[in-house]
Amino acid sequence: MGELSKKKILVVDDSDLERELLIEVLKGSGIANDFLQAKSGEEAIQILGTRYKEIGMILLDWQMPQMSGMEFMEAVVKVPQVAKMPIVMVTASGTDENKKKAKTVNPELAGYIVKPYTPEALVQVLKNYLK
């Protein structure tokens, strides 16, 4: 297991249910990392600001009130300490246009998972980083 296996995964989604479901799916699939949760882009920025050294990956919803996942990602890629942190979009927005937009904002995007997703699809993306 690489460096990421010891780090926390930050789950950013305005839906409590979606966050809990995502974490349950990952734990049930053998992902042993600890999780942090944020219910908004703003809250995620605050968590990253103080705890970025503990976080190894971000799972990010696109559609959230106030600050969207895209706006959050635009902010993150400009901060040198967290710019290279793997971000996986987990979103209902599965259009090619949105996928392209996400890759333009973050060329290093670690993955783009469309809801509803299969646990296997989600875990496969993470395993690339949890080796």
N, C-alpha and C positions, 0 to 999 in steps of 0.2 A: 504493500500500500504506500502511495506517495504522500507528499506533504499535505494534500487536501484531506486525506483520511482522518487527520487529527483536528481539522478545522470545522467550524460551525457552518451550517447552510442557512442563509437568510431567505425566508419565504415572504414575499411581498404581494399581498392580495387584499382588496378591501372586503372580501367575503370571509368571515370567520370559518364558515363551513368549508370553503375551498381550501383554505390554509390547513385546516385540520385533516381534510381528506388527503391532500398532497403528502403531508407528513406521515399519516397512517400508511399510505401506499408505499412510501419509501422505507419506512421502518419494517413493514411486512415483507419487503423485498430484500431485506438484509443490509440496508444502509444504516450503519451504526453511528453516524455523525450526530452531534447535538444540533438542535435547530433554534433559530431566533425567528421571531415573527414581527412583521410590521403590517399595519392595516392601511397604510397610505405611503405614497412616495416621500412625503415630508418626514414621516416617522422613520422610514428606511434611511433617509439621509442623516437623521440624527443618530441612529444606531451605527451607521457606517462611520460617522464622524468620531465617535468615541470608542468603537470596538472593531475597527477595520482589521486590526492585526489578528483577531480571533476568527474572522470570516474567510472562508475559502471559496464560496460560490453563492450566487444570488439566483433564486427562482422568482421570476417577475411576471406579474399580470400586466397586460397592456391597459385595459379599460378600468380606470379608477377615477374617482372624483378629484377635483383640484389638480393634482399633479399626476399625469398619466404615466404608465410604465415607460413610454417613449421619452417623455420629458425627464424622468428620473435617470434613464440611461444616458441621455444627452449630457446631464450634469456629471454623472459618474465618470464618463470617458475623458472628461477634462481635468480630472484630479489625479496627478501622477501616482499617488499612493494606492489608488484603487482602480486605475484605468485598465489594468490588465486582468482584473478579477473576472473569472468566468461568469457570464450571465446567460441564463436560459430563459427565454420568453415562454411562459405557459399561458396561453390565451385562446379565446374563442375566435379571434381574428385570424382566420387561416388563408386569407387571400394572398396571391403571389405578390400583389402590390405592397401589402403590409410586410411580408417577409423581406422584400427588397428594401423597403424603408428601414426596417430594423437593422439589416446588414449595412446599410449606408451610414446610419448613426453609429453603429458599433461593428466595424469590420471583423472584430475578434469574437463576435457573438458565438457562444458555445453551443447553442441549440435553439430550436423553435418548435415547441410542442403545441399542437392544437387540441383544445378541449372539445369533446371528451377524448381523453387519451387512454391508452392502455398502460398498465403499470410497466410492462416490458419496454415500451417506447421511452418512457420517462427514465427508467433505470438505465437503459442502454446509453443514453446521453450522459448521465452522471458517471457511469462506470468508466467512460473515456478519461475522466478527470480524477477518478478515485483509485486509479491503479497504484 
